[in-house]
């Protein structure tokens, strides 16, 4: 019987001009294919987003305007290649992993639309997608966690025994997400009992519930210094954040 760790699967990640998936642009992206008794494959892109990269974003991923202007691909070409890889993996039924998938899925969606390209959904049709989000799964399976920032990628990886040396590159973050998900399927056997359609529906429901709880906390318990606001709205959509709503939290 095959395990999740042994099946052929994909993981992906983006580094961007900022935290808003509706308005910001992709600067780097990585797509990793792993498992199934075959060699790993890694695809990566450096993209000239066509807008200035803020210093705050450069401080995270190390990519500045000079680098993308000298070495970056045309966004239309690169984005089409990213979407093609994702669509192909989905059509082959491969699990597709991303940490905080709604951020990466949404920023790619709106970047594709902006460049006049078909979205991934348009390429594969309406169907339950074999997407996995270790961030959503972790929040569902480990509901109480002490410490600020412990849901971010690096501390989450550490809790699942995943160690990497190079963080905040798209390649490293995609690999970390994939290894976290492998650990989750080993630690929580109930995940193995759910097929792709059931997992897709479950993650949608879990994300909506999680974000509703976070919204309630901001509205009723958070101090002004913590961002408390009685009218706070946090969108719970997954994997696509609708354009008419707030952007939600970054990865």
NUFIMAR-595233 format. One record per atom (N, C-alpha, C): x, y, z; residue in three letters; atom name; residue number from 1. Coordinates in steps of 0.2 Angstrom, whole numbers, plus 2048, in hexadecimal, padded with zeros to 3 digits. Example, Ala and Ser with C-alpha at 12.3 -4.5 7.8 and 13.67 -1.06 7.14 Angstrom:
2
east:north:up:r:a:k
842:7E4:827:ALA:N:1
83E:7EA:827:ALA:CA:1
842:7F0:827:ALA:C:1
840:7F5:823:SER:N:2
844:7FB:824:SER:CA:2
840:800:827:SER:C:2
END
This chain:
251
east:north:up:r:a:k
804:7FA:800:UNK:N:1
800:800:800:UNK:CA:1
804:806:800:UNK:C:1
803:80B:7FB:UNK:N:2
807:811:7FB:UNK:CA:2
806:816:800:UNK:C:2
80A:819:803:UNK:N:3
809:81F:808:UNK:CA:3
80A:825:804:UNK:C:3
808:82B:808:UNK:N:4
808:831:805:UNK:CA:4
810:833:803:UNK:C:4
814:831:808:UNK:N:5
81B:832:807:UNK:CA:5
81E:82F:800:UNK:C:5
81B:82A:7FE:UNK:N:6
81E:826:7F8:UNK:CA:6
81B:828:7F2:UNK:C:6
815:82B:7F2:UNK:N:7
812:82D:7EB:UNK:CA:7
815:833:7E8:UNK:C:7
814:833:7E2:UNK:N:8
817:839:7DE:UNK:CA:8
812:83F:7DF:UNK:C:8
815:844:7E1:UNK:N:9
812:84A:7E3:UNK:CA:9
816:851:7E1:UNK:C:9
812:856:7E2:UNK:N:10
815:85D:7E0:UNK:CA:10
815:862:7E6:UNK:C:10
819:866:7E6:UNK:N:11
819:86C:7EB:UNK:CA:11
81B:872:7E8:UNK:C:11
818:878:7EA:UNK:N:12
81A:87E:7E7:UNK:CA:12
81A:884:7EC:UNK:C:12
81D:889:7EA:UNK:N:13
81D:88F:7EE:UNK:CA:13
81F:895:7EA:UNK:C:13
81D:89B:7EC:UNK:N:14
81F:8A1:7E9:UNK:CA:14
822:8A6:7EE:UNK:C:14
826:8AA:7EC:UNK:N:15
829:8B0:7EF:UNK:CA:15
826:8B6:7EB:UNK:C:15
824:8BB:7EF:UNK:N:16
820:8C1:7EB:UNK:CA:16
822:8C8:7ED:UNK:C:16
81F:8CC:7EA:UNK:N:17
820:8D4:7EB:UNK:CA:17
81D:8D6:7F2:UNK:C:17
819:8D2:7F5:UNK:N:18
816:8D4:7FB:UNK:CA:18
810:8CF:7FD:UNK:C:18
80D:8D0:803:UNK:N:19
808:8CB:806:UNK:CA:19
801:8CB:803:UNK:C:19
800:8CF:7FE:UNK:N:20
7F9:8CF:7FC:UNK:CA:20
7F8:8CB:7F5:UNK:C:20
7F5:8C6:7F6:UNK:N:21
7F5:8C1:7F0:UNK:CA:21
7F0:8C4:7EA:UNK:C:21
7EC:8C9:7EC:UNK:N:22
7E8:8CC:7E7:UNK:CA:22
7EB:8D1:7E3:UNK:C:22
7F0:8D4:7E6:UNK:N:23
7F4:8DA:7E2:UNK:CA:23
7FB:8D9:7E1:UNK:C:23
7FE:8D5:7E5:UNK:N:24
806:8D4:7E4:UNK:CA:24
807:8CF:7DF:UNK:C:24
80E:8CF:7DD:UNK:N:25
810:8CB:7D7:UNK:CA:25
815:8C6:7DA:UNK:C:25
815:8C0:7D6:UNK:N:26
81A:8BB:7D7:UNK:CA:26
821:8BD:7D4:UNK:C:26
826:8BC:7D9:UNK:N:27
82D:8BE:7D7:UNK:CA:27
831:8B7:7D5:UNK:C:27
830:8B2:7DA:UNK:N:28
833:8AC:7D9:UNK:CA:28
82E:8A6:7DA:UNK:C:28
82F:8A1:7D7:UNK:N:29
82B:89B:7D8:UNK:CA:29
82F:895:7D7:UNK:C:29
82C:88F:7DB:UNK:N:30
82F:889:7DA:UNK:CA:30
82A:884:7DA:UNK:C:30
82B:87E:7D6:UNK:N:31
827:879:7D5:UNK:CA:31
82B:872:7D6:UNK:C:31
82A:86E:7DB:UNK:N:32
82D:868:7DC:UNK:CA:32
829:862:7DB:UNK:C:32
82C:85D:7D8:UNK:N:33
828:857:7D7:UNK:CA:33
82D:851:7DB:UNK:C:33
829:84D:7DF:UNK:N:34
82D:849:7E3:UNK:CA:34
829:842:7E4:UNK:C:34
82D:83D:7E5:UNK:N:35
82A:836:7E7:UNK:CA:35
828:832:7E2:UNK:C:35
825:82C:7E3:UNK:N:36
823:828:7DE:UNK:CA:36
829:824:7DB:UNK:C:36
82E:823:7DF:UNK:N:37
834:81F:7DC:UNK:CA:37
838:822:7D7:UNK:C:37
837:829:7D5:UNK:N:38
83A:82C:7D0:UNK:CA:38
83E:832:7D3:UNK:C:38
842:834:7CE:UNK:N:39
847:83A:7D0:UNK:CA:39
842:840:7D2:UNK:C:39
845:844:7D7:UNK:N:40
841:84B:7D8:UNK:CA:40
843:84F:7D2:UNK:C:40
83E:854:7D1:UNK:N:41
83E:859:7CB:UNK:CA:41
83D:860:7CF:UNK:C:41
841:865:7CD:UNK:N:42
840:86B:7D0:UNK:CA:42
840:870:7CA:UNK:C:42
83B:874:7CA:UNK:N:43
83A:87A:7C5:UNK:CA:43
83A:880:7C9:UNK:C:43
83E:885:7C7:UNK:N:44
83D:88C:7CA:UNK:CA:44
83D:891:7C5:UNK:C:44
83B:897:7C7:UNK:N:45
83A:89D:7C3:UNK:CA:45
83C:8A3:7C7:UNK:C:45
83F:8A8:7C3:UNK:N:46
840:8AE:7C6:UNK:CA:46
83D:8B3:7C1:UNK:C:46
838:8B7:7C4:UNK:N:47
834:8BB:7BF:UNK:CA:47
835:8C2:7C0:UNK:C:47
835:8C6:7BB:UNK:N:48
835:8CE:7BC:UNK:CA:48
82D:8CF:7BC:UNK:C:48
82B:8D2:7C2:UNK:N:49
824:8D3:7C3:UNK:CA:49
821:8D9:7C0:UNK:C:49
826:8DD:7BE:UNK:N:50
823:8E3:7BA:UNK:CA:50
822:8E9:7BF:UNK:C:50
822:8E8:7C5:UNK:N:51
821:8ED:7CA:UNK:CA:51
827:8ED:7CF:UNK:C:51
829:8F3:7D3:UNK:N:52
82E:8F3:7D7:UNK:CA:52
82D:8ED:7DD:UNK:C:52
832:8EA:7DF:UNK:N:53
832:8E5:7E5:UNK:CA:53
834:8E9:7EB:UNK:C:53
82F:8EA:7F0:UNK:N:54
830:8EE:7F6:UNK:CA:54
836:8EB:7FA:UNK:C:54
83A:8EF:7FD:UNK:N:55
83F:8ED:802:UNK:CA:55
83D:8E8:807:UNK:C:55
837:8E8:809:UNK:N:56
835:8E3:80E:UNK:CA:56
835:8DC:80B:UNK:C:56
833:8DC:805:UNK:N:57
832:8D5:801:UNK:CA:57
839:8D3:800:UNK:C:57
83E:8D7:7FD:UNK:N:58
845:8D5:7FC:UNK:CA:58
848:8D3:802:UNK:C:58
846:8D6:808:UNK:N:59
849:8D3:80E:UNK:CA:59
847:8CC:810:UNK:C:59
842:8CA:80E:UNK:N:60
83F:8C3:80F:UNK:CA:60
843:8BE:80A:UNK:C:60
842:8C0:803:UNK:N:61
845:8BB:7FE:UNK:CA:61
84B:8BC:7FB:UNK:C:61
84E:8C2:7FC:UNK:N:62
854:8C4:7F9:UNK:CA:62
854:8C6:7F2:UNK:C:62
84E:8C7:7EF:UNK:N:63
84E:8C9:7E8:UNK:CA:63
84C:8D0:7E7:UNK:C:63
850:8D4:7E4:UNK:N:64
84F:8DB:7E3:UNK:CA:64
84E:8DD:7DB:UNK:C:64
84C:8E3:7DA:UNK:N:65
84A:8E6:7D4:UNK:CA:65
850:8E4:7CF:UNK:C:65
856:8E6:7D1:UNK:N:66
85C:8E5:7CC:UNK:CA:66
85C:8DE:7CA:UNK:C:66
85B:8D9:7CE:UNK:N:67
85C:8D2:7CC:UNK:CA:67
856:8D0:7C7:UNK:C:67
850:8D2:7C9:UNK:N:68
84B:8CF:7C4:UNK:CA:68
84B:8D3:7BD:UNK:C:68
84E:8D9:7BE:UNK:N:69
84E:8DD:7B7:UNK:CA:69
854:8DA:7B3:UNK:C:69
859:8D7:7B6:UNK:N:70
85F:8D4:7B3:UNK:CA:70
85D:8CD:7B1:UNK:C:70
85A:8C9:7B5:UNK:N:71
85A:8C2:7B4:UNK:CA:71
853:8BF:7B4:UNK:C:71
84E:8C3:7B5:UNK:N:72
847:8C1:7B6:UNK:CA:72
843:8BF:7AF:UNK:C:72
83F:8BA:7AF:UNK:N:73
83B:8B8:7A9:UNK:CA:73
836:8BD:7A9:UNK:C:73
833:8BD:7A2:UNK:N:74
82D:8C1:7A1:UNK:CA:74
827:8BD:7A5:UNK:C:74
823:8C1:7A9:UNK:N:75
81E:8BE:7AD:UNK:CA:75
819:8BA:7A9:UNK:C:75
817:8BC:7A3:UNK:N:76
812:8B8:7A0:UNK:CA:76
815:8B1:79E:UNK:C:76
81B:8B0:79C:UNK:N:77
81E:8AA:79A:UNK:CA:77
81F:8A5:7A1:UNK:C:77
822:8A8:7A6:UNK:N:78
823:8A5:7AC:UNK:CA:78
81C:8A2:7AF:UNK:C:78
818:8A7:7B0:UNK:N:79
811:8A5:7B3:UNK:CA:79
80E:8A0:7AF:UNK:C:79
80E:8A0:7A9:UNK:N:80
80B:89A:7A5:UNK:CA:80
80E:894:7A6:UNK:C:80
815:894:7A7:UNK:N:81
819:88E:7A8:UNK:CA:81
817:88B:7AF:UNK:C:81
816:88F:7B4:UNK:N:82
814:88D:7BB:UNK:CA:82
80D:88A:7BB:UNK:C:82
808:88E:7B8:UNK:N:83
802:88B:7B7:UNK:CA:83
801:884:7B3:UNK:C:83
805:884:7AE:UNK:N:84
805:87E:7AA:UNK:CA:84
808:878:7AF:UNK:C:84
80D:879:7B3:UNK:N:85
80F:873:7B7:UNK:CA:85
80A:872:7BC:UNK:C:85
807:876:7BF:UNK:N:86
802:875:7C4:UNK:CA:86
7FC:871:7C1:UNK:C:86
7FA:873:7BB:UNK:N:87
7F4:870:7B8:UNK:CA:87
7F6:869:7B6:UNK:C:87
7FC:868:7B4:UNK:N:88
7FE:861:7B2:UNK:CA:88
7FE:85D:7B8:UNK:C:88
800:85F:7BD:UNK:N:89
801:85B:7C3:UNK:CA:89
7F9:859:7C6:UNK:C:89
7F5:85E:7C5:UNK:N:90
7EE:85D:7C7:UNK:CA:90
7EB:858:7C3:UNK:C:90
7EC:859:7BC:UNK:N:91
7E9:854:7B7:UNK:CA:91
7EB:84D:7B8:UNK:C:91
7F1:84C:7BB:UNK:N:92
7F4:846:7BC:UNK:CA:92
7F2:843:7C3:UNK:C:92
7EE:847:7C7:UNK:N:93
7EC:845:7CD:UNK:CA:93
7F1:845:7D3:UNK:C:93
7F6:849:7D2:UNK:N:94
7FC:849:7D7:UNK:CA:94
7FA:84E:7DC:UNK:C:94
7FB:84C:7E3:UNK:N:95
7FA:851:7E8:UNK:CA:95
7FE:857:7E7:UNK:C:95
7FC:85D:7E8:UNK:N:96
7FF:863:7E7:UNK:CA:96
7FF:867:7ED:UNK:C:96
805:868:7F0:UNK:N:97
806:86B:7F7:UNK:CA:97
809:872:7F7:UNK:C:97
806:876:7FB:UNK:N:98
809:87D:7FC:UNK:CA:98
807:87F:803:UNK:C:98
80B:882:807:UNK:N:99
80A:885:80D:UNK:CA:99
806:88B:80D:UNK:C:99
800:88B:810:UNK:N:100
7FC:891:80F:UNK:CA:100
7FA:892:808:UNK:C:100
7F7:88C:805:UNK:N:101
7F6:88B:7FE:UNK:CA:101
7F2:891:7FB:UNK:C:101
7ED:894:7FF:UNK:N:102
7E9:899:7FD:UNK:CA:102
7ED:89F:7FB:UNK:C:102
7F2:8A1:7FE:UNK:N:103
7F6:8A6:7FC:UNK:CA:103
7F9:8A5:7F5:UNK:C:103
7FD:8A0:7F4:UNK:N:104
800:89E:7EE:UNK:CA:104
7FB:89D:7E8:UNK:C:104
7F6:89A:7EA:UNK:N:105
7F1:898:7E4:UNK:CA:105
7EE:89F:7E2:UNK:C:105
7EC:8A3:7E7:UNK:N:106
7E9:8A9:7E5:UNK:CA:106
7EE:8AE:7E1:UNK:C:106
7F4:8AF:7E4:UNK:N:107
7F8:8B4:7E0:UNK:CA:107
7FA:8B1:7D9:UNK:C:107
7FA:8AB:7D8:UNK:N:108
7FB:8A8:7D1:UNK:CA:108
7F5:8AA:7CD:UNK:C:108
7EF:8A8:7D0:UNK:N:109
7E9:8A9:7CD:UNK:CA:109
7E9:8B0:7CA:UNK:C:109
7EA:8B5:7CE:UNK:N:110
7E9:8BC:7CC:UNK:CA:110
7EE:8BF:7C8:UNK:C:110
7F4:8BC:7C9:UNK:N:111
7FA:8BE:7C4:UNK:CA:111
7F9:8BB:7BD:UNK:C:111
7F6:8B5:7BD:UNK:N:112
7F4:8B2:7B6:UNK:CA:112
7EE:8B7:7B3:UNK:C:112
7E9:8B8:7B7:UNK:N:113
7E4:8BD:7B4:UNK:CA:113
7E7:8C3:7B1:UNK:C:113
7EB:8C6:7B5:UNK:N:114
7EE:8CD:7B4:UNK:CA:114
7F2:8CC:7AD:UNK:C:114
7F5:8C6:7AC:UNK:N:115
7F9:8C6:7A6:UNK:CA:115
7F5:8C2:7A0:UNK:C:115
7EE:8C2:7A1:UNK:N:116
7EA:8BF:79B:UNK:CA:116
7EB:8B8:79A:UNK:C:116
7ED:8B4:79F:UNK:N:117
7EE:8AD:79F:UNK:CA:117
7E8:8A9:7A2:UNK:C:117
7E7:8A3:7A0:UNK:N:118
7E2:89F:7A3:UNK:CA:118
7E4:89D:7AA:UNK:C:118
7E0:89D:7AF:UNK:N:119
7E1:89B:7B6:UNK:CA:119
7E2:893:7B6:UNK:C:119
7E5:891:7BC:UNK:N:120
7E5:88A:7BC:UNK:CA:120
7DE:886:7BC:UNK:C:120
7D9:889:7BF:UNK:N:121
7D3:886:7BF:UNK:CA:121
7D0:886:7B8:UNK:C:121
7D1:88B:7B4:UNK:N:122
7CF:88B:7AD:UNK:CA:122
7D3:886:7A9:UNK:C:122
7D9:884:7AB:UNK:N:123
7DD:87F:7A7:UNK:CA:123
7DA:878:7A9:UNK:C:123
7D8:877:7AF:UNK:N:124
7D6:870:7B2:UNK:CA:124
7CF:86F:7B2:UNK:C:124
7CB:874:7B2:UNK:N:125
7C4:873:7B3:UNK:CA:125
7C2:873:7BA:UNK:C:125
7BB:874:7BB:UNK:N:126
7B9:874:7C2:UNK:CA:126
7B9:86D:7C5:UNK:C:126
7BC:86B:7CA:UNK:N:127
7BD:865:7CD:UNK:CA:127
7C0:866:7D4:UNK:C:127
7BF:861:7D9:UNK:N:128
7C3:861:7DF:UNK:CA:128
7CA:860:7DD:UNK:C:128
7CE:865:7DF:UNK:N:129
7D5:865:7DE:UNK:CA:129
7D9:861:7E3:UNK:C:129
7DF:85D:7E1:UNK:N:130
7E3:859:7E5:UNK:CA:130
7E8:85E:7E9:UNK:C:130
7E5:863:7EC:UNK:N:131
7E9:868:7EF:UNK:CA:131
7EA:866:7F7:UNK:C:131
7F0:867:7FA:UNK:N:132
7F1:866:801:UNK:CA:132
7F5:86C:804:UNK:C:132
7F2:86E:809:UNK:N:133
7F5:874:80D:UNK:CA:133
7F7:872:814:UNK:C:133
7FD:871:815:UNK:N:134
800:86F:81C:UNK:CA:134
7FE:874:821:UNK:C:134
7FE:87A:81F:UNK:N:135
7FC:880:824:UNK:CA:135
7F5:87F:827:UNK:C:135
7F0:87D:822:UNK:N:136
7E9:87C:824:UNK:CA:136
7E9:876:828:UNK:C:136
7EC:870:826:UNK:N:137
7EC:86A:829:UNK:CA:137
7EF:86B:830:UNK:C:137
7F4:86E:831:UNK:N:138
7F7:86F:838:UNK:CA:138
7F2:873:83C:UNK:C:138
7EF:878:83A:UNK:N:139
7EB:87C:83E:UNK:CA:139
7E5:877:840:UNK:C:139
7E3:872:83C:UNK:N:140
7DD:86E:83E:UNK:CA:140
7DF:869:843:UNK:C:140
7E5:866:842:UNK:N:141
7E8:860:846:UNK:CA:141
7EB:862:84C:UNK:C:141
7EE:868:84C:UNK:N:142
7F1:86B:852:UNK:CA:142
7ED:872:854:UNK:C:142
7E8:872:857:UNK:N:143
7E4:878:858:UNK:CA:143
7E6:87C:85D:UNK:C:143
7EA:87A:862:UNK:N:144
7ED:87F:867:UNK:CA:144
7F4:87F:867:UNK:C:144
7F7:885:866:UNK:N:145
7FE:885:865:UNK:CA:145
801:88C:869:UNK:C:145
805:88B:86D:UNK:N:146
808:891:871:UNK:CA:146
80D:894:86D:UNK:C:146
80E:89B:86D:UNK:N:147
813:89E:86A:UNK:CA:147
811:8A2:864:UNK:C:147
813:8A8:863:UNK:N:148
812:8AD:85E:UNK:CA:148
816:8AA:857:UNK:C:148
812:8AA:852:UNK:N:149
816:8A8:84C:UNK:CA:149
817:8A1:84B:UNK:C:149
814:89D:84F:UNK:N:150
816:895:84F:UNK:CA:150
813:892:849:UNK:C:150
80E:895:846:UNK:N:151
80B:892:840:UNK:CA:151
80E:894:839:UNK:C:151
814:898:839:UNK:N:152
817:899:833:UNK:CA:152
81B:893:831:UNK:C:152
81E:894:82B:UNK:N:153
821:88E:828:UNK:CA:153
827:88B:82C:UNK:C:153
82B:88F:82E:UNK:N:154
831:88C:831:UNK:CA:154
830:889:838:UNK:C:154
82C:88C:83C:UNK:N:155
82B:888:843:UNK:CA:155
826:882:842:UNK:C:155
822:883:83D:UNK:N:156
81E:87D:83B:UNK:CA:156
822:877:839:UNK:C:156
827:879:834:UNK:N:157
82B:873:832:UNK:CA:157
82F:870:838:UNK:C:157
831:874:83C:UNK:N:158
835:872:842:UNK:CA:158
831:86D:846:UNK:C:158
82A:86F:847:UNK:N:159
826:86A:84B:UNK:CA:159
825:864:848:UNK:C:159
826:863:841:UNK:N:160
825:85D:83E:UNK:CA:160
82C:85A:83C:UNK:C:160
831:85C:83F:UNK:N:161
838:859:83E:UNK:CA:161
83B:85B:837:UNK:C:161
839:860:834:UNK:N:162
83B:862:82D:UNK:CA:162
840:867:82E:UNK:C:162
847:866:82C:UNK:N:163
84C:86B:82D:UNK:CA:163
84F:86C:826:UNK:C:163
84F:873:825:UNK:N:164
852:875:81F:UNK:CA:164
857:87B:820:UNK:C:164
85C:87C:81C:UNK:N:165
861:881:81E:UNK:CA:165
85F:888:81A:UNK:C:165
85C:887:815:UNK:N:166
85B:88D:811:UNK:CA:166
854:88F:810:UNK:C:166
851:894:814:UNK:N:167
84A:896:815:UNK:CA:167
849:89C:810:UNK:C:167
843:89D:80F:UNK:N:168
840:8A2:80B:UNK:CA:168
843:8A3:804:UNK:C:168
845:89D:801:UNK:N:169
845:89C:7FA:UNK:CA:169
83F:898:7F8:UNK:C:169
83C:899:7F2:UNK:N:170
836:895:7F0:UNK:CA:170
838:88E:7F0:UNK:C:170
83E:88C:7EE:UNK:N:171
83F:884:7EE:UNK:CA:171
83F:882:7F5:UNK:C:171
843:885:7F9:UNK:N:172
843:882:800:UNK:CA:172
83C:882:803:UNK:C:172
838:887:802:UNK:N:173
832:888:806:UNK:CA:173
82D:882:803:UNK:C:173
82D:881:7FC:UNK:N:174
829:87C:7F9:UNK:CA:174
82B:875:7FC:UNK:C:174
832:874:7FC:UNK:N:175
834:86D:7FF:UNK:CA:175
832:86D:806:UNK:C:175
832:872:80A:UNK:N:176
830:871:811:UNK:CA:176
829:870:812:UNK:C:176
825:873:80E:UNK:N:177
81E:872:80E:UNK:CA:177
81C:86A:80C:UNK:C:177
820:868:807:UNK:N:178
81F:861:805:UNK:CA:178
821:85C:80B:UNK:C:178
826:85D:80E:UNK:N:179
829:859:813:UNK:CA:179
824:859:81A:UNK:C:179
822:85F:81B:UNK:N:180
81D:860:821:UNK:CA:180
817:85C:81F:UNK:C:180
814:85C:819:UNK:N:181
80E:858:817:UNK:CA:181
80F:851:818:UNK:C:181
815:84E:816:UNK:N:182
817:847:816:UNK:CA:182
817:845:81E:UNK:C:182
819:84A:822:UNK:N:183
819:848:829:UNK:CA:183
812:848:82C:UNK:C:183
80E:84D:82A:UNK:N:184
807:84D:82C:UNK:CA:184
803:847:82A:UNK:C:184
804:844:824:UNK:N:185
801:83E:822:UNK:CA:185
803:838:826:UNK:C:185
809:838:829:UNK:N:186
80C:833:82D:UNK:CA:186
809:834:834:UNK:C:186
809:83A:836:UNK:N:187
807:83B:83D:UNK:CA:187
7FF:83B:83E:UNK:C:187
7FC:83D:839:UNK:N:188
7F4:83D:83A:UNK:CA:188
7F1:838:835:UNK:C:188
7F1:831:837:UNK:N:189
7EE:82C:832:UNK:CA:189
7E8:82E:82F:UNK:C:189
7E3:832:832:UNK:N:190
7DD:833:82F:UNK:CA:190
7DD:837:828:UNK:C:190
7E3:83A:827:UNK:N:191
7E4:83D:821:UNK:CA:191
7E4:838:81B:UNK:C:191
7E7:833:81C:UNK:N:192
7E8:82D:817:UNK:CA:192
7E1:82A:815:UNK:C:192
7DC:82B:81A:UNK:N:193
7D6:828:818:UNK:CA:193
7D1:82C:814:UNK:C:193
7D4:832:812:UNK:N:194
7D0:837:80E:UNK:CA:194
7D3:837:807:UNK:C:194
7CE:837:802:UNK:N:195
7D0:838:7FB:UNK:CA:195
7D1:83F:7F9:UNK:C:195
7D4:840:7F3:UNK:N:196
7D5:847:7F1:UNK:CA:196
7CF:84C:7F2:UNK:C:196
7C9:849:7F0:UNK:N:197
7C3:84E:7F0:UNK:CA:197
7C1:84F:7F7:UNK:C:197
7C1:84A:7FC:UNK:N:198
7C0:84B:803:UNK:CA:198
7C5:850:806:UNK:C:198
7CB:84F:805:UNK:N:199
7D0:853:807:UNK:CA:199
7CF:85A:805:UNK:C:199
7CD:85B:7FF:UNK:N:200
7CC:862:7FC:UNK:CA:200
7C6:865:800:UNK:C:200
7C1:862:801:UNK:N:201
7BB:864:804:UNK:CA:201
7BC:866:80C:UNK:C:201
7C0:861:80F:UNK:N:202
7C2:862:816:UNK:CA:202
7C6:868:817:UNK:C:202
7CB:869:813:UNK:N:203
7D0:86F:814:UNK:CA:203
7CC:875:813:UNK:C:203
7C7:875:80E:UNK:N:204
7C3:87B:80D:UNK:CA:204
7BF:87D:813:UNK:C:204
7BC:878:816:UNK:N:205
7B8:879:81C:UNK:CA:205
7BC:87B:822:UNK:C:205
7C2:877:823:UNK:N:206
7C7:879:828:UNK:CA:206
7C9:880:828:UNK:C:206
7CB:882:822:UNK:N:207
7CE:889:821:UNK:CA:207
7C8:88E:823:UNK:C:207
7C2:88D:820:UNK:N:208
7BD:892:822:UNK:CA:208
7BC:892:82A:UNK:C:208
7BC:88D:82D:UNK:N:209
7BB:88C:834:UNK:CA:209
7C1:890:838:UNK:C:209
7C7:88E:835:UNK:N:210
7CD:891:839:UNK:CA:210
7CD:899:838:UNK:C:210
7CB:89B:832:UNK:N:211
7CB:8A3:831:UNK:CA:211
7C6:8A6:835:UNK:C:211
7C0:8A3:835:UNK:N:212
7BA:8A6:839:UNK:CA:212
7BC:8A6:840:UNK:C:212
7C0:8A1:843:UNK:N:213
7C2:8A2:84A:UNK:CA:213
7C7:8A7:84B:UNK:C:213
7CC:8A8:846:UNK:N:214
7D1:8AE:846:UNK:CA:214
7CD:8B4:846:UNK:C:214
7C8:8B5:842:UNK:N:215
7C4:8BB:841:UNK:CA:215
7C1:8BD:848:UNK:C:215
7BE:8B8:84B:UNK:N:216
7BB:8B9:851:UNK:CA:216
7C0:8BB:857:UNK:C:216
7C6:8B8:857:UNK:N:217
7CB:8BA:85B:UNK:CA:217
7CD:8C2:85A:UNK:C:217
7CE:8C4:854:UNK:N:218
7CF:8CB:853:UNK:CA:218
7CA:8CF:855:UNK:C:218
7C3:8CD:854:UNK:N:219
7BE:8D1:855:UNK:CA:219
7BC:8D2:85D:UNK:C:219
7BE:8CD:861:UNK:N:220
7BC:8CD:868:UNK:CA:220
7C1:8CC:86D:UNK:C:220
7C7:8CA:86B:UNK:N:221
7CC:8C9:870:UNK:CA:221
7D3:8CD:86F:UNK:C:221
7D4:8CE:869:UNK:N:222
7DB:8D1:867:UNK:CA:222
7DB:8D9:869:UNK:C:222
7E0:8DB:86C:UNK:N:223
7E1:8E2:86E:UNK:CA:223
7E2:8E6:867:UNK:C:223
7E2:8EC:868:UNK:N:224
7E3:8F1:862:UNK:CA:224
7EA:8F0:85F:UNK:C:224
7EF:8EF:864:UNK:N:225
7F6:8ED:862:UNK:CA:225
7F7:8E7:85E:UNK:C:225
7F2:8E2:860:UNK:N:226
7F2:8DC:85C:UNK:CA:226
7EE:8DC:856:UNK:C:226
7EC:8E2:854:UNK:N:227
7E7:8E2:84E:UNK:CA:227
7E0:8E1:84F:UNK:C:227
7DE:8E1:856:UNK:N:228
7D7:8E0:857:UNK:CA:228
7D3:8E5:854:UNK:C:228
7CD:8E3:852:UNK:N:229
7C8:8E7:84E:UNK:CA:229
7C1:8E4:84E:UNK:C:229
7BC:8E7:851:UNK:N:230
7B6:8E4:851:UNK:CA:230
7B3:8E3:84A:UNK:C:230
7B5:8E6:845:UNK:N:231
7B3:8E5:83E:UNK:CA:231
7B8:8E1:83A:UNK:C:231
7BD:8DE:83D:UNK:N:232
7C2:8DA:839:UNK:CA:232
7BF:8D4:835:UNK:C:232
7C1:8D4:82F:UNK:N:233
7BE:8CF:82A:UNK:CA:233
7C4:8CB:828:UNK:C:233
7C4:8C4:829:UNK:N:234
7CA:8C0:826:UNK:CA:234
7C6:8BB:822:UNK:C:234
7C8:8BA:81B:UNK:N:235
7C5:8B6:817:UNK:CA:235
7C7:8AF:818:UNK:C:235
7C3:8AA:818:UNK:N:236
7C4:8A3:819:UNK:CA:236
7C4:89F:813:UNK:C:236
7C4:8A2:80D:UNK:N:237
7C4:89E:806:UNK:CA:237
7CA:89A:805:UNK:C:237
7C9:894:802:UNK:N:238
7CF:890:801:UNK:CA:238
7CD:88C:7FB:UNK:C:238
7D1:88B:7F6:UNK:N:239
7D8:88E:7F5:UNK:CA:239
7D8:895:7F2:UNK:C:239
7D3:897:7EF:UNK:N:240
7D3:89E:7EC:UNK:CA:240
7D0:8A3:7F0:UNK:C:240
7D3:8A9:7F1:UNK:N:241
7D1:8AE:7F5:UNK:CA:241
7CD:8B3:7F0:UNK:C:241
7C7:8B4:7F1:UNK:N:242
7C3:8B8:7EC:UNK:CA:242
7C5:8BF:7EB:UNK:C:242
7C5:8C2:7E5:UNK:N:243
7C8:8C9:7E4:UNK:CA:243
7C4:8CE:7E8:UNK:C:243
7BE:8CD:7EA:UNK:N:244
7BA:8D2:7ED:UNK:CA:244
7BB:8D2:7F4:UNK:C:244
7BF:8CD:7F7:UNK:N:245
7BF:8CD:7FE:UNK:CA:245
7C7:8CF:800:UNK:C:245
7C8:8CF:807:UNK:N:246
7CE:8D1:809:UNK:CA:246
7D3:8CB:808:UNK:C:246
7DA:8CD:807:UNK:N:247
7DF:8C8:805:UNK:CA:247
7E0:8C3:80A:UNK:C:247
7DF:8C4:810:UNK:N:248
7E1:8BE:815:UNK:CA:248
7E8:8BF:817:UNK:C:248
7EB:8BA:81A:UNK:N:249
7F2:8BA:81D:UNK:CA:249
7F7:8B7:818:UNK:C:249
7FD:8BA:818:UNK:N:250
802:8B7:813:UNK:CA:250
805:8B1:816:UNK:C:250
809:8AD:811:UNK:N:251
80C:8A7:814:UNK:CA:251
813:8A9:817:UNK:C:251
END
